[in-house]
Amino acid sequence: MMDEKQILVHCCCGPCSTSSIERLLKEGYEPILYYSNSNIFPKLEFDKRYEALLIVANHYKLPFICDVYQHDQWLEHIKGFELEKEHGKRCTLCFGFSMSRAYEYATSHNIPYFCTTLTVSRFKNSQTIFEVGQQYDSFVKLDFKKQNGFQRSIELAKELGLYRQQYCGCEFSRKN
């Protein structure tokens, strides 16, 4: 049986998740956090972001799922676009990789909706993320940078003492 208030939240990191969760709770959703970020490199960086998200999950007392780290599969998915500039086709493919995994998890676990915290970042184009998400009937278009979401995420990250990364995640964004 589906709980119509549940939403699987693809979380890119702890800081971006904070204000997104706050908003979802205000809007009456029951968030289930889903960390699926095979794009992140190196594995040590993946682990740091995972630990920050655990702090957030514990703070809000929310269920938390960590997907298997499969960087090789992600590299295969974006193959041919490694040299693209940030915000180009590689990023769109990357969004699709993570969101397809979130969709598959939500569907297989009878979670009626999913969204992504990627839209909270002032460095991400929410419209591009929405275009990727539109292919999934259970995707909820939430622009978390609205309602001062990005600034609030910075405040909450400081309050919780969260690790804040210096690049998007993949080795290609790290070089930029």
TORNUBA-142434 format. One record per residue: z, x negated, y of N, C-alpha, C in turn; residue in one letter. Coordinates in Angstrom, 1 decimal, m for minus. Each point is the difference from the previous one (the first is absolute). Example, Ala and Ser with C-alpha at 12.3 -4.5 7.8 and 13.67 -1.06 7.14 Angstrom:
BEGIN
   n.zz   n.xx   n.yy  ca.zz  ca.xx  ca.yy   c.zz   c.xx   c.yy res
    7.8  m13.2   m5.7    0.0    0.9    1.2    0.0   m0.9    1.2   a
   m0.7    0.4    1.1    0.0   m0.9    1.1    0.8    0.8    1.1   s
This chain:
BEGIN
   n.zz   n.xx   n.yy  ca.zz  ca.xx  ca.yy   c.zz   c.xx   c.yy res
    0.0   m0.8   m1.2    0.0    0.8    1.2    0.0   m0.9    1.3   m
   m0.9    0.3    0.9   m0.1   m0.7    1.2    1.0    0.4    1.1   m
    0.6   m0.9    0.6    0.8    0.3    1.2   m0.9   m0.2    1.2   d
   m0.3    1.1    0.7   m1.0    0.0    1.1    0.5   m0.8    1.2   e
    1.2   m0.5    0.0    0.5   m0.8    1.2   m0.1   m1.5   m0.3   k
   m0.3   m0.4   m1.3   m0.1   m1.4   m0.3   m1.3   m0.6    0.5   q
    0.2   m1.2    0.5   m1.2   m0.8    0.4    0.2   m1.4   m0.4   i
   m1.0   m0.6   m0.7    0.0   m1.4   m0.3   m0.5   m0.8    1.2   l
    0.8   m1.0    0.4   m0.2   m0.7    1.2   m0.4   m1.4   m0.4   v
   m1.3   m0.3    0.2   m0.5   m1.4   m0.3    0.6   m0.8    1.2   h
    0.9   m1.0   m0.4    0.7   m0.8    1.0   m0.6   m1.4    0.0   c
   m0.5   m0.4    1.2   m0.5   m1.4    0.1    1.1   m1.0    0.1   c
    1.1    0.4    0.6    1.1   m0.9    0.2    1.2    0.8    0.5   c
    1.2   m0.7    0.0    1.2    0.7    0.5    0.0    0.4    1.4   g
   m0.4   m0.9    1.0    0.0    0.4    1.4   m0.9    1.3    0.3   p
   m1.2   m0.1   m0.6   m0.9    1.2    0.3    0.5    1.3   m0.6   c
    0.8   m0.2   m1.1    0.5    1.2   m0.7    1.1    0.7    0.7   s
    0.8   m0.7    0.8    1.2    0.6    0.7   m0.3    1.2    0.8   t
   m0.8   m0.1    1.0   m0.3    1.2    0.9   m0.8    1.0   m0.7   s
   m0.9   m0.4   m0.9   m0.8    0.9   m0.8    0.9    0.9   m0.8   s
    1.0   m0.5   m0.7    1.0    0.7   m0.8    0.8    1.0    0.9   i
    0.4   m0.6    1.1    0.8    0.8    1.0   m0.8    1.3    0.4   e
   m1.3   m0.2    0.3   m0.8    1.2    0.4   m0.2    0.9   m1.2   r
   m0.3   m0.5   m1.2   m0.2    0.9   m1.2    1.2    0.8   m0.2   l
    1.2   m0.6    0.0    1.2    0.7   m0.2    0.2    1.1    1.1   l
   m0.3   m0.3    1.2    0.1    1.0    1.1   m0.9    1.2   m0.3   k
   m1.2   m0.3   m0.5   m1.0    1.0   m0.3    0.3    0.8   m1.3   e
    1.1   m0.3   m0.7    0.3    0.7   m1.2   m0.5   m0.5   m1.3   g
   m0.7   m1.1    0.0   m0.5   m0.6   m1.2    1.1   m0.7   m0.8   y
   m0.2   m0.2   m1.3    0.9   m0.8   m0.9   m0.8   m1.2   m0.4   e
    0.1   m1.1    0.7   m0.8   m1.2   m0.2    0.4   m0.7   m1.3   p
   m1.0   m0.5   m0.7    0.2   m0.9   m1.2   m0.8   m1.2    0.4   i
    0.7   m1.2    0.1   m0.6   m1.2    0.5   m0.8   m0.7   m1.1   l
   m1.2   m0.5    0.3   m0.9   m0.6   m0.9   m0.5   m1.3    0.6   y
    0.4   m1.1   m0.6   m0.4   m1.3    0.5   m1.1   m0.5   m0.9   y
   m1.2    0.1    0.5   m1.2   m0.4   m0.7   m0.9   m0.9    0.9   s
    0.2   m1.3   m0.1   m0.6   m0.9    0.9   m0.5   m1.3   m0.6   n
   m1.0    0.2   m0.9   m0.5   m1.2   m0.7   m0.8   m0.9    0.9   s
   m0.3    0.5    1.2   m0.7   m0.8    1.0    0.9   m1.2    0.5   n
    1.3    0.2    0.0    0.9   m1.0    0.6   m0.1   m1.3   m0.7   i
    0.0   m1.1    0.8   m0.1   m1.3   m0.6    0.7   m1.0    0.9   f
    0.8   m0.9   m0.5    0.2   m0.3   m1.4    1.1    1.0   m0.6   p
    0.3   m0.1   m1.3    0.9    0.8   m0.7    1.4    0.0    0.7   k
    0.4   m1.1    0.5    1.2   m0.2    0.7    0.1    1.0    1.2   l
   m1.1    0.1    0.7   m0.1    1.0    1.1    0.1    1.4   m0.5   e
   m0.6    0.3   m1.1    0.1    1.4   m0.6    1.5    0.2   m0.3   f
    0.7   m0.9   m0.6    1.4    0.1   m0.3    0.9    0.2    1.2   d
   m0.3   m0.7    1.1    0.8    0.2    1.2   m0.2    1.4    0.6   k
   m1.2    0.5    0.0   m0.2    1.3    0.5    0.6    1.1   m0.9   r
   m0.1   m0.3   m1.3    0.7    0.9   m1.0    1.5    0.1    0.3   y
    0.6   m1.1    0.2    1.5   m0.1    0.2    0.3    0.8    1.3   e
   m0.8   m0.1    1.0    0.2    0.7    1.3   m0.1    1.5   m0.3   a
   m1.0    0.4   m0.8   m0.2    1.4   m0.3    1.2    0.6   m0.8   l
    0.6   m0.8   m0.9    1.1    0.4   m0.7    1.2    0.3    0.9   l
    0.2   m0.8    1.0    1.0    0.3    1.0   m0.2    1.4    0.7   i
   m1.3    0.2    0.3   m0.3    1.3    0.6    0.2    1.2   m0.9   v
   m0.4   m0.2   m1.3    0.2    1.1   m1.0    1.5    0.3   m0.2   a
    0.8   m1.1    0.0    1.4    0.2   m0.2    0.7    0.6    1.3   n
   m0.5   m0.4    1.2    0.5    0.6    1.2   m0.2    1.5    0.1   h
   m1.2    0.4   m0.4   m0.3    1.5    0.0    0.3    0.7   m1.3   y
    0.5   m0.8   m1.0    0.3    0.6   m1.3   m1.2    0.8   m0.6   k
   m1.1   m0.8   m0.1   m1.3    0.6   m0.4   m0.4   m0.6   m1.3   l
   m0.7    0.7   m0.9   m0.6   m0.6   m1.2   m1.1   m1.0    0.4   p
   m0.1   m1.0   m0.9   m0.9   m1.1    0.3   m0.7   m0.5   m1.2   f
   m1.3   m0.1    0.1   m0.8   m0.5   m1.1   m0.8   m1.2    0.4   i
    0.0   m1.1   m0.8   m0.8   m1.2    0.3   m1.1   m0.1   m1.0   c
   m1.2    0.1    0.5   m1.2   m0.2   m0.8   m0.1   m1.4   m0.5   d
   m0.8   m0.2   m1.0   m0.2   m1.4   m0.6   m0.9   m0.8    1.0   v
    0.4   m1.2    0.3   m0.7   m0.9    0.8   m1.2   m0.5   m0.7   y
   m1.2    0.3    0.5   m1.3   m0.4   m0.7   m1.0   m0.5    1.0   q
    0.4   m1.2    0.6   m0.8   m0.6    1.0   m1.4   m0.3   m0.4   h
   m0.2   m0.4   m1.3   m1.3   m0.3   m0.5   m0.9    1.2    0.0   d
    0.5    1.2   m0.3   m0.7    1.2    0.1   m0.4    0.3    1.4   q
    0.9   m0.2    0.9   m0.3    0.3    1.4   m1.1   m0.9    0.5   w
    0.1   m1.3   m0.4   m1.1   m1.0    0.4   m1.3    0.5   m0.5   l
    0.0    0.5   m1.2   m1.3    0.5   m0.6   m0.5    1.2    0.8   e
    0.9    0.8    0.4   m0.3    1.2    0.8   m0.7   m0.3    1.3   h
    0.5   m1.1    0.7   m0.6   m0.3    1.3   m1.0   m1.1    0.0   i
   m0.4   m0.4   m1.2   m0.9   m1.1   m0.2   m1.3    0.2    0.8   k
   m0.4   m1.1    0.7   m1.2    0.0    0.8    0.4    0.3    1.5   g
    1.2    0.4    0.3    0.5    0.3    1.3    1.1   m0.9    0.5   f
    0.2   m1.1   m0.7    1.2   m0.9    0.3   m0.1   m0.5    1.4   e
   m1.2   m0.3    0.5   m0.2   m0.6    1.3   m0.1    1.0    1.2   l
    0.1    1.3   m0.4   m0.1    1.0    1.1    1.2   m0.2    1.0   e
   m0.3    0.3    1.2    1.1   m0.1    1.0    1.0    1.1   m0.2   k
    1.2   m0.2    0.5    1.0    1.0   m0.1   m0.5    1.3    0.6   e
    0.4    1.2   m0.6   m0.5    1.3    0.3   m1.4    0.4   m0.5   h
   m0.6   m0.9   m0.7   m1.3    0.3   m0.6    0.0    0.6   m1.3   g
   m1.1   m0.1   m0.7   m0.2    0.6   m1.3    1.1   m0.4   m1.1   k
    0.4   m1.2    0.1    1.1   m0.5   m1.0    1.2    0.8    0.2   r
    0.4    0.3    1.2    1.2    0.8    0.3   m0.2    1.4   m0.5   c
   m1.1    0.6    0.2   m0.3    1.4   m0.5    0.1    0.0   m1.5   t
   m0.6   m1.0   m0.7    0.1   m0.1   m1.4    1.5   m0.1   m0.5   l
    0.7   m0.9    0.7    1.4   m0.2   m0.3    0.8    1.3    0.1   c
   m0.2    0.8    1.1    0.7    1.3    0.1   m0.4    0.9   m1.2   f
   m1.2    0.0   m0.4   m0.5    0.8   m1.1    0.7   m0.4   m1.3   g
    0.1   m1.3   m0.2    0.7   m0.5   m1.2    1.4    0.5   m0.2   f
    0.8   m0.1    1.1    1.4    0.4    0.0    0.1    1.5   m0.1   s
   m0.8    0.7    0.8    0.1    1.5    0.0   m0.5    0.6   m1.3   m
   m0.9   m0.6   m0.7   m0.5    0.5   m1.3    1.2   m0.1   m1.0   s
    0.7   m1.1    0.1    1.2   m0.1   m0.9    1.1    1.0    0.3   r
    0.2    0.2    1.3    1.0    1.0    0.4   m0.4    1.4   m0.5   a
   m1.3    0.3    0.2   m0.5    1.3   m0.5    0.2    0.2   m1.5   y
   m0.4   m1.0   m0.7    0.1    0.0   m1.5    1.5    0.2   m0.4   e
    0.9   m0.7    0.7    1.4    0.1   m0.4    0.5    1.4    0.4   y
   m0.3    0.5    1.2    0.4    1.3    0.4   m0.5    1.1   m1.0   a
   m1.3   m0.1   m0.3   m0.6    1.0   m0.9    0.6    0.0   m1.4   t
    0.2   m1.2   m0.5    0.6   m0.1   m1.4    1.5    0.4   m0.1   s
    0.6    0.0    1.2    1.5    0.4    0.0    0.2    1.3    0.7   h
   m1.0    0.8    0.1    0.1    1.3    0.6    0.7    0.0    1.4   n
   m0.4   m1.0    0.8    0.5    0.0    1.4   m1.2    0.6    0.8   i
    0.2    1.1    0.7   m1.1    0.7    0.6   m0.7   m0.7    1.2   p
    0.7   m0.9    0.6   m0.6   m0.7    1.2    0.2   m1.5    0.0   y
   m0.8   m0.7    0.8    0.2   m1.4    0.3   m0.5   m0.3    1.3   f
    0.6   m1.1    0.6   m0.4   m0.5    1.3    0.2   m1.5    0.0   c
   m0.2   m0.6    1.1    0.2   m1.5    0.1    0.6   m0.4    1.3   t
    0.9   m0.9    0.0    0.6   m0.5    1.2   m0.9   m1.0    0.8   t
   m1.1   m0.3   m0.6   m1.0   m0.9    0.7   m0.3    0.5    1.4   l
    0.1    1.3    0.3   m0.4    0.6    1.3    1.0   m0.3    1.1   t
    1.2   m0.5   m0.4    1.0   m0.3    1.1   m0.3   m1.2    0.8   v
   m0.8   m0.9   m0.6   m0.3   m1.3    0.6   m1.0    0.2    1.2   s
    0.4   m0.7    1.1   m1.0    0.0    1.1   m1.2   m0.8   m0.3   r
    0.1   m0.8   m1.1   m1.1   m0.9   m0.4   m1.0    0.7   m0.9   f
    0.3    1.2   m0.4   m0.8    0.7   m1.0   m0.7    1.2    0.7   k
   m1.2    0.3   m0.4   m0.8    1.1    0.6    0.3    1.3   m0.9   n
    0.8    0.9    0.5    0.4    1.2   m0.8   m1.2    0.8   m0.5   s
   m1.1    0.1    0.9   m1.2    0.7   m0.4   m0.6   m0.6   m1.2   q
   m0.1   m1.3   m0.1   m0.6   m0.6   m1.2    0.8    0.3   m1.2   t
    1.3    0.0    0.1    0.9    0.3   m1.1   m0.2    1.4   m0.4   i
   m0.1    0.9    1.0   m0.2    1.5   m0.4   m1.3    0.2   m0.7   f
   m1.1   m0.8    0.5   m1.3    0.2   m0.7    0.1   m0.4   m1.5   e
    0.8   m1.1   m0.2    0.1   m0.4   m1.4    0.8    1.1   m0.8   v
    1.1    0.5    0.6    0.9    0.9   m0.6   m0.7    1.4   m0.3   g
   m1.0    0.4    0.8   m0.6    1.3   m0.1   m0.6    0.2   m1.4   q
   m0.3   m1.0   m0.7   m0.6    0.2   m1.4    1.0    0.5   m1.0   q
    1.3    0.1    0.4    1.0    0.5   m0.9    0.6    1.3    0.6   y
   m0.1    1.0   m0.8    0.5    1.3    0.4    1.4    0.1    0.4   d
    0.8   m0.9   m0.6    1.5    0.1    0.3    0.4   m1.0    1.1   s
   m0.9   m0.6    0.7    0.3   m0.9    1.1    0.4    0.7    1.2   f
    1.1   m0.3    0.6    0.5    0.6    1.2   m0.3   m1.0    1.2   v
   m0.7    0.5    1.0   m0.4   m0.8    1.2    1.2    0.0    0.9   k
    0.8   m1.1    0.0    1.1   m0.1    0.9   m0.2   m1.3    0.7   l
   m0.1    0.0    1.4   m0.1   m1.2    0.8    1.4   m0.3    0.4   d
    0.6   m0.9   m0.7    1.4   m0.3    0.3    0.2   m0.9    1.2   f
   m1.1   m0.5    0.6    0.2   m0.7    1.3    0.2    1.0    1.2   k
   m0.3    1.3   m0.3    0.2    1.0    1.0    1.5    0.2    0.2   k
    0.4    0.7    1.0    1.5    0.3    0.2    0.8   m1.3    0.1   q
   m0.6   m1.1    0.6    0.6   m1.3    0.2    0.4   m0.6   m1.4   n
   m0.7    0.2   m1.0    0.3   m0.4   m1.4    0.0   m1.6   m0.1   g
   m0.9   m0.7    0.6    0.0   m1.4   m0.1    1.2   m0.6    0.6   f
    0.3    0.4    1.2    1.2   m0.6    0.7    1.3    0.4   m0.7   q
    0.0    1.2   m0.5    1.2    0.4   m0.8    0.2   m0.8   m1.3   r
   m1.1   m0.4   m0.6    0.0   m0.8   m1.2    0.6   m1.4    0.3   s
   m0.3   m0.5    1.2    0.5   m1.3    0.4    1.5    0.1    0.2   i
    0.4    1.0    0.7    1.5    0.3    0.2    0.8    0.1   m1.3   e
   m0.6    0.8   m0.9    0.7    0.2   m1.3    0.0   m1.3   m0.9   l
   m1.1   m0.7    0.1    0.0   m1.3   m0.8    1.0   m0.9    0.5   a
    0.2   m0.1    1.3    1.1   m0.9    0.6    1.4    0.5   m0.4   k
    0.2    1.3    0.0    1.3    0.6   m0.3    0.3   m0.3   m1.5   e
   m1.0    0.1   m0.9    0.2   m0.2   m1.4   m0.1   m1.5   m0.4   l
   m0.4   m0.9    0.9   m0.1   m1.4   m0.3   m1.1   m0.3   m0.9   g
   m1.2    0.7    0.1   m1.1   m0.1   m0.9   m0.8   m1.2    0.3   l
   m0.6   m0.6   m1.0   m1.0   m1.0    0.1   m1.2    0.6    0.6   y
   m0.6   m0.7    1.0   m1.2    0.5    0.7   m1.1   m1.1   m0.2   r
   m1.1    0.4   m0.6   m1.0   m0.9   m0.3   m0.9   m0.4    1.2   q
   m0.7   m1.1   m0.1   m0.8   m0.4    1.1   m1.5    0.2   m0.2   q
   m0.4    0.6   m1.0   m1.4    0.3   m0.3   m0.1    1.2   m0.9   y
   m1.2    0.6    0.0   m0.2    1.2   m0.8    0.4   m0.1   m1.4   c
   m0.5   m1.0   m0.7    0.4   m0.1   m1.4   m0.8   m0.9   m0.9   g
   m1.3    0.1    0.1   m0.9   m0.8   m0.9   m0.2   m1.4    0.6   c
   m0.5   m0.9   m0.9   m0.2   m1.4    0.4   m1.0   m0.1    1.1   e
   m0.9    1.0    0.1   m1.1   m0.1    1.0    0.5    0.4    1.4   f
    1.0    1.0    0.1    0.6    0.3    1.2    1.0   m1.1    0.5   s
    0.5   m0.6   m1.0    1.0   m1.1    0.3   m0.8   m1.2    0.7   r
   m1.2   m0.2   m0.4   m0.8   m1.1    0.6   m0.4    0.3    1.5   k
   m0.1    1.3    0.3   m0.3    0.5    1.3    1.2   m0.1    0.9   n
